[in-house]
Amino acid sequence: MTTDKDNSAPSTSSGMGLFERFLSLWVALAIIAGIALGQWAPVVPETLSRFEYAQVSIPVAILIWAMIFPMMAQIDFTAILGVRRQPKGLIITTTVNWLIKPFSMFAIAWFFFTVVFSPFIAPELANQYLAGAILLGAAPCTAMVFVWSYLTRGDAAYTLVQVSLNDLIMLFAFAPIVVFLLGISNIQVPWNTVALSVLLYIVIPLTAGYITRQSLIKKHGSEWYDNVFMKRVGPITPAALIITLVLLFAFQGEVILNNPLHIVLIAIPLILQTFLIFFIATGFVYSAEVGTNPEISNFGDAFYYTVIAVSTVGGSASTVTPASSRTSALPEEEETE
């Protein structure tokens, strides 16, 4: 018997909303606005940058809470138990994130920074850019996975499990991978930052979402919660996302304007890496589901069901499905009683 899961986001058949359809435009405008803010009102980023603890920006953390709260508030914890019956999404995510992505990022960045761009970038600076790319490739994002999953109508419970698993793996695998790729042995992993990030971006919003869901459903019922409350808080995610981008680029606007050529050169391998990981994950989805899932009959269908959760131009591979599908990162196979 198949178990369907309700979700507060609109169904796939209704199509994407205005924000999702023109997301690239809103991001571009947010980048421009952020750089302009940093130039015309530098006191704003200068003041906000003072509020930092363990290399974590408190204002950005608050905005990220706002971004992921609607996702956390719609998690049905009873559905998490069903994840064990659908391991394909977890296998794809962990394989891509830890066995492929760090090494493909290193290979692509090394080729561009030390070979293709050698006439434009000094060797010392190229090594610094390569080190940054390695760190980016070996560190799956957390908060943006929830955001992209919410915007693409992914399953909230499955997303939570995927993020939690990747964070657990990161605690043990991040340092060895980075040490290996950088070829050095004195990498200092900011464990206090890692622990604080897990607390800020998972534990606190998850607890707040759980308490909110339980208390409001008990008081008003699940129908009111799904059809009224979730629709009211839904716009918080896109608004917080845009404000976060504005703030981040306000912080880094001076660096971008002073090094426009290098910014463009750095973006090229990172963008190529993002598309490569996207198509690899899509291929895995296609191989895992074609022939067994009637909703996926070709690579185009698999492409639709694959979403790469991206923070800036990096991120982690997380497969999600529309809310109208079942409680799975990949559509669940039929269950028989």
Phi and psi restraints in degrees (value plus and minus 20) as a CYANA .aco file:
   2 THR   PHI    -112.5   -72.5
   2 THR   PSI     115.7   155.7
   3 THR   PHI    -126.5   -86.5
   3 THR   PSI      99.0   139.0
   4 ASP   PHI    -111.5   -71.5
   4 ASP   PSI     135.3   175.3
   5 LYS   PHI    -144.5  -104.5
   5 LYS   PSI     107.6   147.6
   6 ASP   PHI     -97.9   -57.9
   6 ASP   PSI     135.8   175.8
   7 ASN   PHI    -171.1  -131.1
   7 ASN   PSI     132.3   172.3
   8 SER   PHI     -99.3   -59.3
   8 SER   PSI     -41.2    -1.2
   9 ALA   PHI     -93.7   -53.7
   9 ALA   PSI     135.8   175.8
  10 PRO   PHI     -86.3   -46.3
  10 PRO   PSI     133.2   173.2
  11 SER   PHI     -90.4   -50.4
  11 SER   PSI     142.5   182.5
  12 THR   PHI     -82.6   -42.6
  12 THR   PSI     -54.7   -14.7
  13 SER   PHI     -82.7   -42.7
  13 SER   PSI     -44.3    -4.3
  14 SER   PHI     -98.5   -58.5
  14 SER   PSI     -29.0    11.0
  15 GLY   PHI      60.5   100.5
  15 GLY   PSI     147.8   187.8
  16 MET   PHI     -95.2   -55.2
  16 MET   PSI     132.0   172.0
  17 GLY   PHI     -98.1   -58.1
  17 GLY   PSI     159.1   199.1
  18 LEU   PHI     -80.4   -40.4
  18 LEU   PSI     -62.2   -22.2
  19 PHE   PHI     -83.6   -43.6
  19 PHE   PSI     -67.3   -27.3
  20 GLU   PHI     -85.9   -45.9
  20 GLU   PSI     -60.2   -20.2
  21 ARG   PHI     -83.5   -43.5
  21 ARG   PSI     -57.0   -17.0
  22 PHE   PHI    -133.4   -93.4
  22 PHE   PSI      13.2    53.2
  23 LEU   PHI     -79.8   -39.8
  23 LEU   PSI     -60.2   -20.2
  24 SER   PHI     -79.7   -39.7
  24 SER   PSI     -58.9   -18.9
  25 LEU   PHI     -85.9   -45.9
  25 LEU   PSI     -65.4   -25.4
  26 TRP   PHI     -83.8   -43.8
  26 TRP   PSI     -58.3   -18.3
  27 VAL   PHI     -84.7   -44.7
  27 VAL   PSI     -64.0   -24.0
  28 ALA   PHI     -81.4   -41.4
  28 ALA   PSI     -63.4   -23.4
  29 LEU   PHI     -85.7   -45.7
  29 LEU   PSI     -56.3   -16.3
  30 ALA   PHI     -85.8   -45.8
  30 ALA   PSI     -57.6   -17.6
  31 ILE   PHI     -83.0   -43.0
  31 ILE   PSI     -66.9   -26.9
  32 ILE   PHI     -82.0   -42.0
  32 ILE   PSI     -64.8   -24.8
  33 ALA   PHI     -83.7   -43.7
  33 ALA   PSI     -58.7   -18.7
  34 GLY   PHI     -86.0   -46.0
  34 GLY   PSI     -64.7   -24.7
  35 ILE   PHI     -83.5   -43.5
  35 ILE   PSI     -61.7   -21.7
  36 ALA   PHI     -84.0   -44.0
  36 ALA   PSI     -60.0   -20.0
  37 LEU   PHI     -82.4   -42.4
  37 LEU   PSI     -62.3   -22.3
  38 GLY   PHI     -85.4   -45.4
  38 GLY   PSI     -48.5    -8.5
  39 GLN   PHI    -106.9   -66.9
  39 GLN   PSI     -61.3   -21.3
  40 TRP   PHI    -111.3   -71.3
  40 TRP   PSI     -44.4    -4.4
  41 ALA   PHI    -156.7  -116.7
  41 ALA   PSI      43.2    83.2
  42 PRO   PHI     -81.3   -41.3
  42 PRO   PSI     -40.2    -0.2
  43 VAL   PHI     -82.9   -42.9
  43 VAL   PSI     -48.0    -8.0
  44 VAL   PHI     -86.0   -46.0
  44 VAL   PSI     -78.5   -38.5
  45 PRO   PHI     -85.0   -45.0
  45 PRO   PSI     -52.4   -12.4
  46 GLU   PHI     -83.8   -43.8
  46 GLU   PSI     -60.9   -20.9
  47 THR   PHI     -89.8   -49.8
  47 THR   PSI     -66.1   -26.1
  48 LEU   PHI     -87.5   -47.5
  48 LEU   PSI     -50.9   -10.9
  49 SER   PHI     -88.0   -48.0
  49 SER   PSI     -36.1     3.9
  50 ARG   PHI     -92.7   -52.7
  50 ARG   PSI     -42.9    -2.9
  51 PHE   PHI    -107.9   -67.9
  51 PHE   PSI      66.4   106.4
  52 GLU   PHI    -163.2  -123.2
  52 GLU   PSI     123.9   163.9
  53 TYR   PHI    -162.7  -122.7
  53 TYR   PSI     107.4   147.4
  54 ALA   PHI      33.1    73.1
  54 ALA   PSI      24.5    64.5
  55 GLN   PHI      44.8    84.8
  55 GLN   PSI      -2.2    37.8
  56 VAL   PHI    -133.1   -93.1
  56 VAL   PSI     104.4   144.4
  57 SER   PHI     -95.9   -55.9
  57 SER   PSI     101.1   141.1
  58 ILE   PHI     -86.0   -46.0
  58 ILE   PSI     -64.6   -24.6
  59 PRO   PHI     -79.1   -39.1
  59 PRO   PSI     -61.1   -21.1
  60 VAL   PHI     -85.8   -45.8
  60 VAL   PSI     -58.8   -18.8
  61 ALA   PHI     -80.7   -40.7
  61 ALA   PSI     -61.3   -21.3
  62 ILE   PHI     -83.4   -43.4
  62 ILE   PSI     -62.1   -22.1
  63 LEU   PHI     -85.1   -45.1
  63 LEU   PSI     -57.9   -17.9
  64 ILE   PHI     -87.1   -47.1
  64 ILE   PSI     -57.1   -17.1
  65 TRP   PHI     -75.8   -35.8
  65 TRP   PSI     -65.6   -25.6
  66 ALA   PHI     -83.4   -43.4
  66 ALA   PSI     -56.9   -16.9
  67 MET   PHI     -84.8   -44.8
  67 MET   PSI     -64.0   -24.0
  68 ILE   PHI    -117.7   -77.7
  68 ILE   PSI     -26.7    13.3
  69 PHE   PHI     -79.2   -39.2
  69 PHE   PSI     -65.9   -25.9
  70 PRO   PHI     -78.0   -38.0
  70 PRO   PSI     -55.6   -15.6
  71 MET   PHI     -86.1   -46.1
  71 MET   PSI     -65.8   -25.8
  72 MET   PHI     -85.8   -45.8
  72 MET   PSI     -55.2   -15.2
  73 ALA   PHI     -92.4   -52.4
  73 ALA   PSI     -34.9     5.1
  74 GLN   PHI    -122.4   -82.4
  74 GLN   PSI     -15.9    24.1
  75 ILE   PHI     -91.5   -51.5
  75 ILE   PSI     104.2   144.2
  76 ASP   PHI    -115.8   -75.8
  76 ASP   PSI      85.5   125.5
  77 PHE   PHI     -85.9   -45.9
  77 PHE   PSI     -40.4    -0.4
  78 THR   PHI     -89.7   -49.7
  78 THR   PSI     -43.0    -3.0
  79 ALA   PHI     -98.5   -58.5
  79 ALA   PSI     -37.8     2.2
  80 ILE   PHI     -82.7   -42.7
  80 ILE   PSI     -53.4   -13.4
  81 LEU   PHI     -82.2   -42.2
  81 LEU   PSI     -45.5    -5.5
  82 GLY   PHI     -95.8   -55.8
  82 GLY   PSI     -30.1     9.9
  83 VAL   PHI     -82.4   -42.4
  83 VAL   PSI     -54.1   -14.1
  84 ARG   PHI     -83.1   -43.1
  84 ARG   PSI     -40.5    -0.5
  85 ARG   PHI    -105.4   -65.4
  85 ARG   PSI     -25.1    14.9
  86 GLN   PHI    -152.9  -112.9
  86 GLN   PSI      51.9    91.9
  87 PRO   PHI    -100.6   -60.6
  87 PRO   PSI     -28.5    11.5
  88 LYS   PHI     -80.6   -40.6
  88 LYS   PSI     -64.6   -24.6
  89 GLY   PHI     -82.4   -42.4
  89 GLY   PSI     -60.2   -20.2
  90 LEU   PHI     -86.2   -46.2
  90 LEU   PSI     -59.6   -19.6
  91 ILE   PHI     -84.8   -44.8
  91 ILE   PSI     -62.9   -22.9
  92 ILE   PHI     -83.5   -43.5
  92 ILE   PSI     -66.2   -26.2
  93 THR   PHI     -81.8   -41.8
  93 THR   PSI     -69.5   -29.5
  94 THR   PHI     -88.0   -48.0
  94 THR   PSI     -56.1   -16.1
  95 THR   PHI     -84.1   -44.1
  95 THR   PSI     -69.0   -29.0
  96 VAL   PHI     -86.6   -46.6
  96 VAL   PSI     -64.2   -24.2
  97 ASN   PHI     -88.0   -48.0
  97 ASN   PSI     -56.0   -16.0
  98 TRP   PHI    -134.2   -94.2
  98 TRP   PSI     -43.1    -3.1
  99 LEU   PHI    -123.0   -83.0
  99 LEU   PSI     -35.9     4.1
 100 ILE   PHI    -140.9  -100.9
 100 ILE   PSI     -74.4   -34.4
 101 LYS   PHI     -79.0   -39.0
 101 LYS   PSI     -67.0   -27.0
 102 PRO   PHI     -80.5   -40.5
 102 PRO   PSI     -57.4   -17.4
 103 PHE   PHI    -100.4   -60.4
 103 PHE   PSI     -55.5   -15.5
 104 SER   PHI     -88.8   -48.8
 104 SER   PSI     -55.7   -15.7
 105 MET   PHI     -83.2   -43.2
 105 MET   PSI     -63.2   -23.2
 106 PHE   PHI     -81.7   -41.7
 106 PHE   PSI     -66.3   -26.3
 107 ALA   PHI     -83.7   -43.7
 107 ALA   PSI     -66.2   -26.2
 108 ILE   PHI     -86.6   -46.6
 108 ILE   PSI     -65.8   -25.8
 109 ALA   PHI     -84.4   -44.4
 109 ALA   PSI     -62.8   -22.8
 110 TRP   PHI     -80.1   -40.1
 110 TRP   PSI     -65.0   -25.0
 111 PHE   PHI     -82.1   -42.1
 111 PHE   PSI     -64.2   -24.2
 112 PHE   PHI     -95.9   -55.9
 112 PHE   PSI     -66.5   -26.5
 113 PHE   PHI     -93.1   -53.1
 113 PHE   PSI     -53.7   -13.7
 114 THR   PHI    -120.9   -80.9
 114 THR   PSI     -36.0     4.0
 115 VAL   PHI    -137.0   -97.0
 115 VAL   PSI     -85.6   -45.6
 116 VAL   PHI     -85.9   -45.9
 116 VAL   PSI     -63.9   -23.9
 117 PHE   PHI    -117.3   -77.3
 117 PHE   PSI      -9.1    30.9
 118 SER   PHI     -78.2   -38.2
 118 SER   PSI     -51.2   -11.2
 119 PRO   PHI     -89.6   -49.6
 119 PRO   PSI     -37.6     2.4
 120 PHE   PHI    -128.8   -88.8
 120 PHE   PSI     -39.8     0.2
 121 ILE   PHI    -144.8  -104.8
 121 ILE   PSI     107.7   147.7
 122 ALA   PHI     -83.5   -43.5
 122 ALA   PSI     128.5   168.5
 123 PRO   PHI     -75.3   -35.3
 123 PRO   PSI     -61.5   -21.5
 124 GLU   PHI     -83.3   -43.3
 124 GLU   PSI     -63.5   -23.5
 125 LEU   PHI     -89.7   -49.7
 125 LEU   PSI     -55.6   -15.6
 126 ALA   PHI     -81.0   -41.0
 126 ALA   PSI     -59.6   -19.6
 127 ASN   PHI     -85.1   -45.1
 127 ASN   PSI     -56.5   -16.5
 128 GLN   PHI     -86.5   -46.5
 128 GLN   PSI     -62.9   -22.9
 129 TYR   PHI     -83.8   -43.8
 129 TYR   PSI     -58.9   -18.9
 130 LEU   PHI     -83.2   -43.2
 130 LEU   PSI     -62.9   -22.9
 131 ALA   PHI     -81.6   -41.6
 131 ALA   PSI     -61.4   -21.4
 132 GLY   PHI     -82.9   -42.9
 132 GLY   PSI     -60.3   -20.3
 133 ALA   PHI     -85.3   -45.3
 133 ALA   PSI     -58.0   -18.0
 134 ILE   PHI     -83.3   -43.3
 134 ILE   PSI     -65.8   -25.8
 135 LEU   PHI     -81.4   -41.4
 135 LEU   PSI     -59.8   -19.8
 136 LEU   PHI     -85.5   -45.5
 136 LEU   PSI     -64.2   -24.2
 137 GLY   PHI     -88.7   -48.7
 137 GLY   PSI     -45.8    -5.8
 138 ALA   PHI    -114.5   -74.5
 138 ALA   PSI     -18.5    21.5
 139 ALA   PHI    -143.0  -103.0
 139 ALA   PSI      74.4   114.4
 140 PRO   PHI     -80.3   -40.3
 140 PRO   PSI     122.0   162.0
 141 CYS   PHI     -96.2   -56.2
 141 CYS   PSI     146.6   186.6
 142 THR   PHI    -139.1   -99.1
 142 THR   PSI     -82.6   -42.6
 143 ALA   PHI     -82.9   -42.9
 143 ALA   PSI     -61.8   -21.8
 144 MET   PHI     -88.7   -48.7
 144 MET   PSI     -42.6    -2.6
 145 VAL   PHI     -81.0   -41.0
 145 VAL   PSI     -64.3   -24.3
 146 PHE   PHI     -83.7   -43.7
 146 PHE   PSI     -60.9   -20.9
 147 VAL   PHI     -83.9   -43.9
 147 VAL   PSI     -70.5   -30.5
 148 TRP   PHI     -87.7   -47.7
 148 TRP   PSI     -56.0   -16.0
 149 SER   PHI     -83.0   -43.0
 149 SER   PSI     -60.1   -20.1
 150 TYR   PHI     -86.4   -46.4
 150 TYR   PSI     -64.9   -24.9
 151 LEU   PHI     -86.6   -46.6
 151 LEU   PSI     -48.1    -8.1
 152 THR   PHI    -119.4   -79.4
 152 THR   PSI      -5.6    34.4
 153 ARG   PHI      42.6    82.6
 153 ARG   PSI      20.1    60.1
 154 GLY   PHI     -97.2   -57.2
 154 GLY   PSI     151.2   191.2
 155 ASP   PHI    -103.1   -63.1
 155 ASP   PSI     103.5   143.5
 156 ALA   PHI     -87.2   -47.2
 156 ALA   PSI     -62.9   -22.9
 157 ALA   PHI     -86.1   -46.1
 157 ALA   PSI     -63.5   -23.5
 158 TYR   PHI     -86.4   -46.4
 158 TYR   PSI     -59.1   -19.1
 159 THR   PHI     -80.9   -40.9
 159 THR   PSI     -62.1   -22.1
 160 LEU   PHI     -79.7   -39.7
 160 LEU   PSI     -63.8   -23.8
 161 VAL   PHI     -84.6   -44.6
 161 VAL   PSI     -62.6   -22.6
 162 GLN   PHI     -81.9   -41.9
 162 GLN   PSI     -65.9   -25.9
 163 VAL   PHI     -84.6   -44.6
 163 VAL   PSI     -63.6   -23.6
 164 SER   PHI     -81.8   -41.8
 164 SER   PSI     -62.7   -22.7
 165 LEU   PHI     -83.4   -43.4
 165 LEU   PSI     -63.5   -23.5
 166 ASN   PHI     -87.1   -47.1
 166 ASN   PSI     -56.0   -16.0
 167 ASP   PHI     -85.8   -45.8
 167 ASP   PSI     -58.2   -18.2
 168 LEU   PHI     -85.5   -45.5
 168 LEU   PSI     -64.0   -24.0
 169 ILE   PHI     -83.7   -43.7
 169 ILE   PSI     -58.1   -18.1
 170 MET   PHI     -81.5   -41.5
 170 MET   PSI     -54.3   -14.3
 171 LEU   PHI     -79.8   -39.8
 171 LEU   PSI     -51.6   -11.6
 172 PHE   PHI    -124.2   -84.2
 172 PHE   PSI     -49.4    -9.4
 173 ALA   PHI    -118.5   -78.5
 173 ALA   PSI     -42.5    -2.5
 174 PHE   PHI     -80.3   -40.3
 174 PHE   PSI     -73.6   -33.6
 175 ALA   PHI     -82.0   -42.0
 175 ALA   PSI     -68.3   -28.3
 176 PRO   PHI     -80.3   -40.3
 176 PRO   PSI     -59.2   -19.2
 177 ILE   PHI     -86.4   -46.4
 177 ILE   PSI     -65.7   -25.7
 178 VAL   PHI     -84.0   -44.0
 178 VAL   PSI     -63.2   -23.2
 179 VAL   PHI     -80.8   -40.8
 179 VAL   PSI     -63.5   -23.5
 180 PHE   PHI     -83.2   -43.2
 180 PHE   PSI     -66.7   -26.7
 181 LEU   PHI     -91.9   -51.9
 181 LEU   PSI     -55.0   -15.0
 182 LEU   PHI    -100.8   -60.8
 182 LEU   PSI     -36.5     3.5
 183 GLY   PHI      50.9    90.9
 183 GLY   PSI       5.5    45.5
 184 ILE   PHI    -150.6  -110.6
 184 ILE   PSI     149.0   189.0
 185 SER   PHI    -141.8  -101.8
 185 SER   PSI     -13.6    26.4
 186 ASN   PHI    -135.7   -95.7
 186 ASN   PSI      15.0    55.0
 187 ILE   PHI     -88.7   -48.7
 187 ILE   PSI     107.9   147.9
 188 GLN   PHI    -117.8   -77.8
 188 GLN   PSI      87.5   127.5
 189 VAL   PHI    -105.5   -65.5
 189 VAL   PSI     101.9   141.9
 190 PRO   PHI     -95.2   -55.2
 190 PRO   PSI      60.6   100.6
 191 TRP   PHI     -81.3   -41.3
 191 TRP   PSI     -53.1   -13.1
 192 ASN   PHI     -85.3   -45.3
 192 ASN   PSI     -54.1   -14.1
 193 THR   PHI     -89.6   -49.6
 193 THR   PSI     -61.9   -21.9
 194 VAL   PHI     -81.4   -41.4
 194 VAL   PSI     -67.6   -27.6
 195 ALA   PHI     -83.9   -43.9
 195 ALA   PSI     -61.8   -21.8
 196 LEU   PHI     -85.4   -45.4
 196 LEU   PSI     -58.4   -18.4
 197 SER   PHI     -84.0   -44.0
 197 SER   PSI     -62.2   -22.2
 198 VAL   PHI     -82.2   -42.2
 198 VAL   PSI     -62.2   -22.2
 199 LEU   PHI     -83.8   -43.8
 199 LEU   PSI     -65.7   -25.7
 200 LEU   PHI     -92.0   -52.0
 200 LEU   PSI     -64.0   -24.0
 201 TYR   PHI    -118.8   -78.8
 201 TYR   PSI     -26.5    13.5
 202 ILE   PHI    -146.2  -106.2
 202 ILE   PSI     -79.6   -39.6
 203 VAL   PHI     -83.3   -43.3
 203 VAL   PSI     -72.5   -32.5
 204 ILE   PHI     -84.1   -44.1
 204 ILE   PSI     -73.5   -33.5
 205 PRO   PHI     -86.0   -46.0
 205 PRO   PSI     -51.9   -11.9
 206 LEU   PHI     -86.1   -46.1
 206 LEU   PSI     -63.1   -23.1
 207 THR   PHI     -83.4   -43.4
 207 THR   PSI     -64.1   -24.1
 208 ALA   PHI     -82.4   -42.4
 208 ALA   PSI     -62.0   -22.0
 209 GLY   PHI     -84.9   -44.9
 209 GLY   PSI     -61.3   -21.3
 210 TYR   PHI     -84.0   -44.0
 210 TYR   PSI     -67.0   -27.0
 211 ILE   PHI     -83.1   -43.1
 211 ILE   PSI     -62.1   -22.1
 212 THR   PHI     -82.0   -42.0
 212 THR   PSI     -67.3   -27.3
 213 ARG   PHI     -82.1   -42.1
 213 ARG   PSI     -68.1   -28.1
 214 GLN   PHI     -85.5   -45.5
 214 GLN   PSI     -63.3   -23.3
 215 SER   PHI     -89.9   -49.9
 215 SER   PSI     -61.5   -21.5
 216 LEU   PHI     -93.9   -53.9
 216 LEU   PSI     -57.0   -17.0
 217 ILE   PHI     -85.7   -45.7
 217 ILE   PSI     -59.1   -19.1
 218 LYS   PHI     -84.0   -44.0
 218 LYS   PSI     -54.8   -14.8
 219 LYS   PHI    -105.0   -65.0
 219 LYS   PSI     -61.5   -21.5
 220 HIS   PHI    -135.2   -95.2
 220 HIS   PSI     -34.1     5.9
 221 GLY   PHI      76.7   116.7
 221 GLY   PSI     136.9   176.9
 222 SER   PHI     -89.4   -49.4
 222 SER   PSI     -53.2   -13.2
 223 GLU   PHI     -84.8   -44.8
 223 GLU   PSI     -64.7   -24.7
 224 TRP   PHI     -83.7   -43.7
 224 TRP   PSI     -60.1   -20.1
 225 TYR   PHI     -82.8   -42.8
 225 TYR   PSI     -66.7   -26.7
 226 ASP   PHI     -92.9   -52.9
 226 ASP   PSI     -60.6   -20.6
 227 ASN   PHI    -113.4   -73.4
 227 ASN   PSI     -38.2     1.8
 228 VAL   PHI    -135.3   -95.3
 228 VAL   PSI     -81.3   -41.3
 229 PHE   PHI     -82.9   -42.9
 229 PHE   PSI     -68.7   -28.7
 230 MET   PHI     -84.7   -44.7
 230 MET   PSI     -52.2   -12.2
 231 LYS   PHI     -90.4   -50.4
 231 LYS   PSI     -49.9    -9.9
 232 ARG   PHI     -92.7   -52.7
 232 ARG   PSI     -59.6   -19.6
 233 VAL   PHI    -107.3   -67.3
 233 VAL   PSI     -31.6     8.4
 234 GLY   PHI     -74.2   -34.2
 234 GLY   PSI     -65.3   -25.3
 235 PRO   PHI     -84.3   -44.3
 235 PRO   PSI     -32.3     7.7
 236 ILE   PHI     -83.3   -43.3
 236 ILE   PSI     -58.1   -18.1
 237 THR   PHI     -80.5   -40.5
 237 THR   PSI     -76.2   -36.2
 238 PRO   PHI     -83.1   -43.1
 238 PRO   PSI     -57.0   -17.0
 239 ALA   PHI     -84.4   -44.4
 239 ALA   PSI     -65.4   -25.4
 240 ALA   PHI     -86.6   -46.6
 240 ALA   PSI     -54.3   -14.3
 241 LEU   PHI     -81.5   -41.5
 241 LEU   PSI     -67.4   -27.4
 242 ILE   PHI     -86.3   -46.3
 242 ILE   PSI     -63.0   -23.0
 243 ILE   PHI     -83.5   -43.5
 243 ILE   PSI     -58.1   -18.1
 244 THR   PHI     -82.0   -42.0
 244 THR   PSI     -64.2   -24.2
 245 LEU   PHI     -82.2   -42.2
 245 LEU   PSI     -62.7   -22.7
 246 VAL   PHI     -78.5   -38.5
 246 VAL   PSI     -66.1   -26.1
 247 LEU   PHI     -86.1   -46.1
 247 LEU   PSI     -64.0   -24.0
 248 LEU   PHI     -81.5   -41.5
 248 LEU   PSI     -61.7   -21.7
 249 PHE   PHI     -97.9   -57.9
 249 PHE   PSI     -40.9    -0.9
 250 ALA   PHI     -87.9   -47.9
 250 ALA   PSI     -58.1   -18.1
 251 PHE   PHI     -83.6   -43.6
 251 PHE   PSI     -58.5   -18.5
 252 GLN   PHI    -127.1   -87.1
 252 GLN   PSI     -11.5    28.5
 253 GLY   PHI     -78.5   -38.5
 253 GLY   PSI     -61.6   -21.6
 254 GLU   PHI     -83.4   -43.4
 254 GLU   PSI     -61.7   -21.7
 255 VAL   PHI     -83.4   -43.4
 255 VAL   PSI     -61.7   -21.7
 256 ILE   PHI     -84.4   -44.4
 256 ILE   PSI     -64.9   -24.9
 257 LEU   PHI     -89.8   -49.8
 257 LEU   PSI     -49.8    -9.8
 258 ASN   PHI    -101.5   -61.5
 258 ASN   PSI     -37.4     2.6
 259 ASN   PHI    -155.6  -115.6
 259 ASN   PSI      36.4    76.4
 260 PRO   PHI     -83.5   -43.5
 260 PRO   PSI     -60.0   -20.0
 261 LEU   PHI     -84.7   -44.7
 261 LEU   PSI     -64.7   -24.7
 262 HIS   PHI     -85.7   -45.7
 262 HIS   PSI     -54.8   -14.8
 263 ILE   PHI     -81.3   -41.3
 263 ILE   PSI     -63.9   -23.9
 264 VAL   PHI     -84.4   -44.4
 264 VAL   PSI     -64.2   -24.2
 265 LEU   PHI     -84.6   -44.6
 265 LEU   PSI     -60.0   -20.0
 266 ILE   PHI     -85.2   -45.2
 266 ILE   PSI     -57.3   -17.3
 267 ALA   PHI     -85.3   -45.3
 267 ALA   PSI     -50.8   -10.8
 268 ILE   PHI     -81.3   -41.3
 268 ILE   PSI     -75.6   -35.6
 269 PRO   PHI     -86.0   -46.0
 269 PRO   PSI     -51.3   -11.3
 270 LEU   PHI     -87.6   -47.6
 270 LEU   PSI     -59.9   -19.9
 271 ILE   PHI     -87.3   -47.3
 271 ILE   PSI     -62.7   -22.7
 272 LEU   PHI     -80.3   -40.3
 272 LEU   PSI     -61.1   -21.1
 273 GLN   PHI     -81.7   -41.7
 273 GLN   PSI     -62.6   -22.6
 274 THR   PHI     -81.0   -41.0
 274 THR   PSI     -66.4   -26.4
 275 PHE   PHI     -86.7   -46.7
 275 PHE   PSI     -58.5   -18.5
 276 LEU   PHI     -80.8   -40.8
 276 LEU   PSI     -68.9   -28.9
 277 ILE   PHI     -83.6   -43.6
 277 ILE   PSI     -57.1   -17.1
 278 PHE   PHI     -78.7   -38.7
 278 PHE   PSI     -68.6   -28.6
 279 PHE   PHI     -92.4   -52.4
 279 PHE   PSI     -51.8   -11.8
 280 ILE   PHI     -84.2   -44.2
 280 ILE   PSI     -67.2   -27.2
 281 ALA   PHI     -82.5   -42.5
 281 ALA   PSI     -59.3   -19.3
 282 THR   PHI     -82.7   -42.7
 282 THR   PSI     -61.2   -21.2
 283 GLY   PHI     -81.1   -41.1
 283 GLY   PSI     -59.0   -19.0
 284 PHE   PHI     -84.9   -44.9
 284 PHE   PSI     -62.3   -22.3
 285 VAL   PHI     -81.1   -41.1
 285 VAL   PSI     -64.2   -24.2
 286 TYR   PHI     -81.8   -41.8
 286 TYR   PSI     -66.2   -26.2
 287 SER   PHI     -84.4   -44.4
 287 SER   PSI     -56.6   -16.6
 288 ALA   PHI     -96.4   -56.4
 288 ALA   PSI     -50.4   -10.4
 289 GLU   PHI    -130.8   -90.8
 289 GLU   PSI     -46.2    -6.2
 290 VAL   PHI     -83.3   -43.3
 290 VAL   PSI     114.2   154.2
 291 GLY   PHI      71.0   111.0
 291 GLY   PSI     -40.4    -0.4
 292 THR   PHI    -135.2   -95.2
 292 THR   PSI     -44.3    -4.3
 293 ASN   PHI    -133.7   -93.7
 293 ASN   PSI      95.0   135.0
 294 PRO   PHI     -82.8   -42.8
 294 PRO   PSI     -37.9     2.1
 295 GLU   PHI    -101.1   -61.1
 295 GLU   PSI     -31.4     8.6
 296 ILE   PHI    -144.0  -104.0
 296 ILE   PSI      86.4   126.4
 297 SER   PHI    -138.1   -98.1
 297 SER   PSI     -28.1    11.9
 298 ASN   PHI    -172.6  -132.6
 298 ASN   PSI     155.8   195.8
 299 PHE   PHI     -84.8   -44.8
 299 PHE   PSI     -51.8   -11.8
 300 GLY   PHI     -83.1   -43.1
 300 GLY   PSI     -59.9   -19.9
 301 ASP   PHI     -84.4   -44.4
 301 ASP   PSI     -62.6   -22.6
 302 ALA   PHI     -83.6   -43.6
 302 ALA   PSI     -58.0   -18.0
 303 PHE   PHI     -80.1   -40.1
 303 PHE   PSI     -60.6   -20.6
 304 TYR   PHI     -83.7   -43.7
 304 TYR   PSI     -57.6   -17.6
 305 TYR   PHI    -104.1   -64.1
 305 TYR   PSI     -17.9    22.1
 306 THR   PHI    -130.9   -90.9
 306 THR   PSI     105.0   145.0
 307 VAL   PHI    -145.8  -105.8
 307 VAL   PSI     109.4   149.4
 308 ILE   PHI    -115.2   -75.2
 308 ILE   PSI      99.3   139.3
 309 ALA   PHI     -96.8   -56.8
 309 ALA   PSI      95.1   135.1
 310 VAL   PHI    -139.3   -99.3
 310 VAL   PSI     108.7   148.7
 311 SER   PHI    -127.9   -87.9
 311 SER   PSI      98.5   138.5
 312 THR   PHI      32.6    72.6
 312 THR   PSI    -137.7   -97.7
 313 VAL   PHI    -129.5   -89.5
 313 VAL   PSI     -12.1    27.9
 314 GLY   PHI    -133.6   -93.6
 314 GLY   PSI    -194.6  -154.6
 315 GLY   PHI     129.8   169.8
 315 GLY   PSI    -186.5  -146.5
 316 SER   PHI    -143.8  -103.8
 316 SER   PSI     135.1   175.1
 317 ALA   PHI    -105.0   -65.0
 317 ALA   PSI      97.7   137.7
 318 SER   PHI    -155.4  -115.4
 318 SER   PSI      99.1   139.1
 319 THR   PHI    -109.3   -69.3
 319 THR   PSI     112.3   152.3
 320 VAL   PHI    -155.0  -115.0
 320 VAL   PSI     143.5   183.5
 321 THR   PHI    -144.1  -104.1
 321 THR   PSI     143.8   183.8
 322 PRO   PHI     -81.8   -41.8
 322 PRO   PSI     135.0   175.0
 323 ALA   PHI     -83.4   -43.4
 323 ALA   PSI     -45.0    -5.0
 324 SER   PHI     -93.3   -53.3
 324 SER   PSI     -32.8     7.2
 325 SER   PHI    -101.1   -61.1
 325 SER   PSI    -195.1  -155.1
 326 ARG   PHI    -107.5   -67.5
 326 ARG   PSI    -197.2  -157.2
 327 THR   PHI     -96.7   -56.7
 327 THR   PSI      57.1    97.1
 328 SER   PHI    -178.1  -138.1
 328 SER   PSI     131.7   171.7
 329 ALA   PHI     -92.5   -52.5
 329 ALA   PSI     -50.8   -10.8
 330 LEU   PHI    -135.2   -95.2
 330 LEU   PSI     124.7   164.7
 331 PRO   PHI     -71.9   -31.9
 331 PRO   PSI     114.8   154.8
 332 GLU   PHI     -93.9   -53.9
 332 GLU   PSI     121.1   161.1
 333 GLU   PHI     -93.4   -53.4
 333 GLU   PSI     137.1   177.1
 334 GLU   PHI     -82.3   -42.3
 334 GLU   PSI     118.5   158.5
 335 GLU   PHI    -127.0   -87.0
 335 GLU   PSI     117.7   157.7
 336 THR   PHI    -134.9   -94.9
 336 THR   PSI     122.7   162.7
